[in-house]
Amino acid sequence: MTAPATNYVPPRPLSAQRMIDALRRAAVSHVVVVPDTVQKSFLSAVGIAPDLTMVDACTEDEAVGINAGLYVAGHRPILSIQNNGVFACLNTLRGIALDGAVPTVMLVGLYGHKPTQPPEESALRMVRMLEPTLATWGIPARRLYGDEDLAGLPAVYDEALNRRGPSALVIPIPTVP
């Protein structure tokens, strides 16, 4: 375990509607979803947004493939997955997003995270090791710890497009309507 973080500020729930607004500012066209309890209210909002197409996937591997197909067809997709799913699809991320140079922006729900402590202090490996694992693969990760952090989503999306690779936006606690 790492040394305890100083001045840790716990995350605040993200507003599903403000998340939708951020997707619109990024000109996202499709949200490719493997259901995630952390993003439940966000996914409900996506489902009723008239200008976003929600595409359900069974696995994160499938979601990465769907994302690639949508990108190649000229769309602007984003993934909504869970931290456990990131670990499950690392080889697919490597092959398609990294080696294939396909922009793959992921909204990653941090299932199992206790908001009273920084993720790096979690007893759960699936929480503690997400960001270090992404860093090992050269995948930039940014934490969304409050609605104000959503302002950076369009820039993260554009950066992934310009770099032609994956990026992760980590959502530490459940979204709210």
C-alpha contacts under 8 A as a table, 3 or more apart, distances in Angstrom:
res1	aa1	res2	aa2	distance
1	M	120	E	7.46
1	M	121	E	6.40
2	T	120	E	6.77
2	T	121	E	6.57
3	A	121	E	7.94
4	P	121	E	6.85
5	A	8	Y	6.09
5	A	118	P	7.03
8	Y	117	Q	7.53
8	Y	118	P	6.82
10	P	115	P	5.62
10	P	116	T	5.92
10	P	117	Q	7.16
10	P	118	P	7.59
10	P	145	Y	7.48
11	P	115	P	6.33
11	P	144	L	7.84
11	P	145	Y	4.35
11	P	146	G	6.12
11	P	172	P	6.91
11	P	173	I	7.14
12	R	145	Y	5.79
12	R	146	G	5.01
12	R	147	D	7.83
12	R	173	I	7.48
13	P	145	Y	7.45
13	P	146	G	6.26
13	P	147	D	7.66
13	P	173	I	6.14
13	P	174	P	6.16
13	P	175	T	5.24
13	P	176	V	6.19
14	L	18	R	7.46
14	L	19	M	7.20
14	L	144	L	7.81
14	L	145	Y	7.54
14	L	146	G	5.63
14	L	147	D	5.31
14	L	174	P	7.49
14	L	175	T	4.85
14	L	176	V	6.11
15	S	18	R	5.17
15	S	19	M	6.22
15	S	42	F	7.63
15	S	147	D	6.55
15	S	175	T	5.94
15	S	176	V	5.11
15	S	177	P	5.83
16	A	19	M	5.01
16	A	20	I	6.28
16	A	41	S	6.07
16	A	42	F	4.32
16	A	43	L	7.93
16	A	45	A	6.32
16	A	175	T	6.08
16	A	176	V	5.75
16	A	177	P	5.14
17	Q	20	I	5.01
17	Q	21	D	6.23
17	Q	42	F	7.37
17	Q	45	A	6.84
17	Q	177	P	6.73
18	R	21	D	4.87
18	R	22	A	6.18
18	R	147	D	6.89
18	R	150	L	7.52
19	M	22	A	5.05
19	M	23	L	6.30
19	M	42	F	7.18
19	M	147	D	7.87
19	M	150	L	6.69
20	I	23	L	5.06
20	I	24	R	6.29
20	I	42	F	7.71
20	I	45	A	7.41
20	I	46	V	6.98
21	D	24	R	5.04
21	D	25	R	6.30
22	A	25	R	5.02
22	A	26	A	6.31
22	A	150	L	6.09
22	A	151	A	6.68
22	A	153	L	6.32
22	A	154	P	6.83
23	L	26	A	5.02
23	L	27	A	6.18
23	L	28	V	5.32
23	L	153	L	7.45
23	L	154	P	7.26
24	R	27	A	4.81
24	R	28	V	5.91
25	R	28	V	7.77
25	R	154	P	6.21
26	A	153	L	7.00
26	A	154	P	4.27
26	A	155	A	7.72
26	A	157	Y	6.69
26	A	158	D	7.73
27	A	76	R	6.91
28	V	31	V	7.68
28	V	52	L	7.44
28	V	75	H	7.85
28	V	76	R	4.86
28	V	77	P	5.73
28	V	78	I	6.85
29	S	51	D	7.28
29	S	52	L	5.38
29	S	53	T	6.35
29	S	75	H	6.18
29	S	76	R	5.07
29	S	77	P	5.68
30	H	52	L	5.57
30	H	53	T	4.63
30	H	54	M	5.74
30	H	55	V	6.99
30	H	75	H	7.44
30	H	76	R	6.41
30	H	77	P	4.47
30	H	78	I	6.34
31	V	46	V	7.63
31	V	52	L	7.08
31	V	53	T	6.23
31	V	54	M	4.86
31	V	55	V	6.13
31	V	77	P	5.71
31	V	78	I	5.05
31	V	79	L	5.70
31	V	80	S	6.73
32	V	54	M	5.96
32	V	55	V	4.70
32	V	56	D	5.94
32	V	57	A	6.75
32	V	63	A	6.06
32	V	66	I	7.36
32	V	67	N	6.85
32	V	77	P	6.88
32	V	78	I	6.13
32	V	79	L	4.74
32	V	80	S	6.09
33	V	54	M	6.98
33	V	55	V	6.00
33	V	56	D	4.89
33	V	57	A	5.72
33	V	63	A	6.92
33	V	79	L	5.99
33	V	80	S	4.86
33	V	81	I	6.29
34	V	56	D	6.22
34	V	57	A	5.28
34	V	58	C	6.11
34	V	59	T	6.20
34	V	60	E	6.43
34	V	63	A	7.12
34	V	80	S	6.34
34	V	81	I	5.30
34	V	82	Q	7.68
35	P	39	Q	7.98
35	P	40	K	7.67
35	P	56	D	7.92
35	P	80	S	7.60
35	P	81	I	6.73
35	P	82	Q	7.90
36	D	39	Q	5.49
36	D	40	K	6.22
36	D	80	S	7.54
36	D	81	I	6.09
36	D	82	Q	5.74
36	D	109	G	6.65
37	T	40	K	4.94
37	T	109	G	7.82
37	T	111	Y	7.66
37	T	174	P	7.18
38	V	82	Q	7.92
38	V	109	G	5.30
38	V	110	L	7.00
38	V	111	Y	6.39
38	V	171	I	7.55
38	V	172	P	7.74
38	V	173	I	6.00
38	V	174	P	4.11
38	V	175	T	6.31
39	Q	42	F	5.20
39	Q	43	L	6.06
39	Q	80	S	7.83
39	Q	109	G	6.31
39	Q	171	I	7.90
39	Q	174	P	5.79
39	Q	175	T	5.43
40	K	43	L	5.19
40	K	44	S	6.31
40	K	174	P	7.28
40	K	175	T	6.83
41	S	44	S	5.01
41	S	45	A	6.31
41	S	174	P	7.90
41	S	175	T	5.78
41	S	176	V	5.56
41	S	177	P	5.45
42	F	45	A	5.09
42	F	46	V	6.25
42	F	175	T	6.15
42	F	176	V	7.16
42	F	177	P	7.01
43	L	46	V	4.95
43	L	47	G	6.16
44	S	47	G	5.09
44	S	48	I	6.79
45	A	48	I	5.45
45	A	49	A	6.19
45	A	177	P	7.61
46	V	49	A	5.09
46	V	52	L	6.56
46	V	53	T	7.70
46	V	54	M	6.67
47	G	52	L	7.89
47	G	53	T	7.70
47	G	54	M	6.29
49	A	52	L	5.61
49	A	53	T	7.95
50	P	53	T	7.78
56	D	63	A	8.00
57	A	60	E	7.21
57	A	62	E	6.05
57	A	63	A	5.44
58	C	62	E	6.63
58	C	63	A	7.59
59	T	62	E	5.21
59	T	63	A	6.29
59	T	85	G	7.59
60	E	63	A	4.79
60	E	64	V	6.18
60	E	81	I	6.92
60	E	85	G	5.65
60	E	86	V	7.10
60	E	88	A	7.17
60	E	89	C	5.81
61	D	64	V	5.31
61	D	65	G	6.46
61	D	88	A	7.68
61	D	89	C	5.15
61	D	92	T	5.85
61	D	93	L	7.84
62	E	65	G	5.09
62	E	66	I	6.15
63	A	66	I	5.04
63	A	67	N	6.03
63	A	79	L	6.99
64	V	67	N	5.04
64	V	68	A	6.29
64	V	79	L	7.66
64	V	92	T	7.05
64	V	93	L	6.90
64	V	96	I	7.47
64	V	97	A	7.77
64	V	104	T	7.33
65	G	68	A	5.09
65	G	69	G	6.34
65	G	96	I	7.43
66	I	69	G	5.09
66	I	70	L	6.17
67	N	70	L	5.20
67	N	71	Y	6.10
67	N	77	P	5.93
67	N	78	I	7.07
67	N	79	L	7.24
67	N	104	T	6.87
68	A	71	Y	5.07
68	A	72	V	6.12
68	A	96	I	7.37
68	A	97	A	7.87
68	A	102	V	6.23
68	A	103	P	7.77
68	A	104	T	7.59
69	G	72	V	5.19
69	G	73	A	6.18
70	L	73	A	5.06
70	L	74	G	6.48
70	L	75	H	5.27
70	L	76	R	7.10
70	L	77	P	6.51
71	Y	74	G	5.22
71	Y	75	H	5.05
71	Y	76	R	6.01
71	Y	77	P	6.64
71	Y	102	V	7.55
71	Y	103	P	7.64
72	V	75	H	7.34
77	P	104	T	7.90
77	P	105	V	7.77
78	I	104	T	6.78
78	I	105	V	5.23
78	I	106	M	6.01
78	I	107	L	7.39
79	L	104	T	7.39
79	L	105	V	6.14
79	L	106	M	4.61
79	L	107	L	5.86
80	S	106	M	5.96
80	S	107	L	4.77
80	S	108	V	6.16
80	S	109	G	7.71
81	I	85	G	6.38
81	I	86	V	7.44
81	I	106	M	6.95
81	I	107	L	6.22
81	I	108	V	5.12
81	I	109	G	6.29
82	Q	85	G	5.18
82	Q	86	V	6.63
82	Q	108	V	5.01
82	Q	109	G	4.57
82	Q	110	L	6.28
82	Q	111	Y	6.57
83	N	86	V	5.17
83	N	87	F	6.81
83	N	108	V	5.81
83	N	109	G	5.94
83	N	110	L	5.38
83	N	111	Y	6.39
83	N	126	M	6.72
83	N	127	V	7.25
83	N	130	L	6.62
84	N	87	F	5.38
84	N	88	A	6.40
84	N	111	Y	7.66
84	N	126	M	6.30
85	G	88	A	4.80
85	G	89	C	6.20
86	V	89	C	5.36
86	V	90	L	6.20
86	V	108	V	7.93
86	V	130	L	7.96
87	F	90	L	5.58
87	F	130	L	7.85
89	C	92	T	5.23
89	C	93	L	6.14
90	L	93	L	4.99
90	L	94	R	6.05
91	N	94	R	4.96
91	N	95	G	6.14
92	T	95	G	5.06
92	T	96	I	5.85
92	T	97	A	7.57
93	L	96	I	5.43
93	L	97	A	4.97
93	L	98	L	6.29
93	L	166	P	7.75
94	R	97	A	5.90
94	R	98	L	4.85
94	R	99	D	5.90
94	R	137	W	8.00
95	G	98	L	6.08
95	G	99	D	5.07
95	G	100	G	6.01
96	I	99	D	5.87
96	I	100	G	4.51
96	I	101	A	6.72
96	I	102	V	6.22
97	A	100	G	5.48
97	A	101	A	5.19
97	A	102	V	4.47
97	A	103	P	6.15
97	A	104	T	6.03
97	A	164	R	7.75
97	A	165	G	5.27
97	A	166	P	5.70
98	L	101	A	5.09
98	L	102	V	6.85
98	L	164	R	7.98
98	L	165	G	5.47
98	L	166	P	6.80
101	A	164	R	4.86
101	A	165	G	5.15
102	V	161	L	7.99
102	V	164	R	5.32
102	V	165	G	5.27
102	V	166	P	7.26
103	P	160	A	5.30
103	P	161	L	5.21
103	P	163	R	7.53
103	P	164	R	4.67
103	P	165	G	4.29
103	P	166	P	5.33
103	P	167	S	7.88
104	T	160	A	6.95
104	T	165	G	6.02
104	T	166	P	4.30
104	T	167	S	6.32
105	V	156	V	7.97
105	V	157	Y	6.37
105	V	160	A	6.83
105	V	166	P	5.57
105	V	167	S	4.91
105	V	168	A	5.88
105	V	169	L	7.65
106	M	166	P	7.51
106	M	167	S	6.19
106	M	168	A	4.69
106	M	169	L	6.02
107	L	168	A	6.06
107	L	169	L	4.89
107	L	170	V	6.06
107	L	171	I	6.88
108	V	168	A	6.60
108	V	169	L	5.96
108	V	170	V	4.79
108	V	171	I	5.76
109	G	170	V	6.10
109	G	171	I	4.76
109	G	172	P	6.13
109	G	173	I	7.34
109	G	174	P	7.88
110	L	113	H	5.84
110	L	127	V	6.43
110	L	170	V	6.61
110	L	171	I	5.82
110	L	172	P	4.76
110	L	173	I	6.77
111	Y	127	V	7.21
111	Y	172	P	7.44
111	Y	173	I	7.74
112	G	124	L	7.28
112	G	126	M	7.79
112	G	127	V	6.57
113	H	119	P	6.57
113	H	122	S	7.14
113	H	124	L	7.98
113	H	127	V	6.04
113	H	172	P	6.39
113	H	173	I	7.09
114	K	117	Q	6.08
114	K	118	P	7.96
114	K	119	P	7.73
114	K	122	S	7.51
115	P	118	P	7.04
115	P	172	P	7.21
115	P	173	I	6.89
117	Q	121	E	6.47
117	Q	122	S	7.05
118	P	121	E	5.52
118	P	122	S	6.95
119	P	122	S	5.25
119	P	127	V	5.87
119	P	128	R	5.20
120	E	127	V	7.43
120	E	128	R	4.57
120	E	129	M	7.30
121	E	128	R	6.44
122	S	125	R	7.21
122	S	127	V	6.32
122	S	128	R	5.33
123	A	127	V	7.97
123	A	128	R	7.17
124	L	127	V	5.44
124	L	128	R	6.11
125	R	128	R	4.95
125	R	129	M	5.48
125	R	130	L	7.99
126	M	129	M	5.75
126	M	130	L	6.19
127	V	130	L	5.73
128	R	131	E	7.41
128	R	132	P	7.93
129	M	132	P	5.33
129	M	133	T	5.80
130	L	133	T	5.25
130	L	134	L	6.25
131	E	134	L	5.06
131	E	135	A	6.07
131	E	141	A	6.58
132	P	135	A	4.95
132	P	136	T	6.11
133	T	136	T	5.09
133	T	137	W	6.56
134	L	137	W	5.25
134	L	138	G	6.28
134	L	139	I	4.96
134	L	140	P	6.85
134	L	141	A	7.04
135	A	138	G	4.85
135	A	139	I	5.45
135	A	140	P	6.42
135	A	141	A	7.57
136	T	139	I	7.51
139	I	165	G	7.84
139	I	166	P	5.86
139	I	167	S	5.49
139	I	168	A	7.11
140	P	166	P	7.43
140	P	167	S	5.06
140	P	168	A	6.19
141	A	167	S	5.99
141	A	168	A	4.55
141	A	169	L	5.73
141	A	170	V	6.90
142	R	168	A	6.32
142	R	169	L	4.95
142	R	170	V	6.05
143	R	149	D	7.87
143	R	169	L	5.73
143	R	170	V	4.68
143	R	171	I	6.45
143	R	172	P	7.55
144	L	147	D	7.49
144	L	149	D	5.37
144	L	150	L	6.72
144	L	169	L	6.44
144	L	170	V	5.79
144	L	171	I	5.43
144	L	172	P	7.28
145	Y	149	D	6.48
145	Y	171	I	7.12
145	Y	172	P	7.06
146	G	149	D	5.58
146	G	150	L	7.44
147	D	150	L	5.44
147	D	151	A	7.82
148	E	151	A	5.94
149	D	152	G	5.90
149	D	153	L	7.61
150	L	153	L	5.29
151	A	154	P	7.11
152	G	155	A	5.39
152	G	156	V	6.30
153	L	156	V	5.10
153	L	157	Y	6.17
154	P	157	Y	5.02
154	P	158	D	6.16
155	A	158	D	5.07
155	A	159	E	5.96
156	V	159	E	5.05
156	V	160	A	6.23
156	V	167	S	7.25
157	Y	160	A	5.25
157	Y	161	L	6.39
157	Y	167	S	7.83
158	D	161	L	4.98
158	D	162	N	6.13
159	E	162	N	5.06
159	E	163	R	5.92
160	A	163	R	5.08
160	A	164	R	5.52
160	A	165	G	5.43
160	A	166	P	5.98
160	A	167	S	6.11
161	L	164	R	4.90
161	L	165	G	6.96
171	I	174	P	7.61
